[in-house]
Amino acid sequence: MFTLCAEEIDKAMKAGANHPMGSFELSNLIGLDLYVEIIKNLNASFGGNKFEPSSVLRNLVKNGHW
């Protein structure tokens, strides 16, 4: 088993998916609090709980780690 760090994931998203920035870069830019709100909005728009924010993400925001 291997572990990827945030930088490697961002690099893969830019190279493999042709995104201008990786997921972690984006969350650092906009803040985790906004990231949670976007996920909640997606969840409300599409119904169900497919886009429910993870408990880890919610706890980070709740504890002020934006």
Protein Blocks (a to p, Z undefined) as FASTA:
>chain_A
ZZddfklmmmmmmmmnopabdfklmmmmnopklmmmmmmmmmmmngpjllgccfklmmmm
mnopZZ
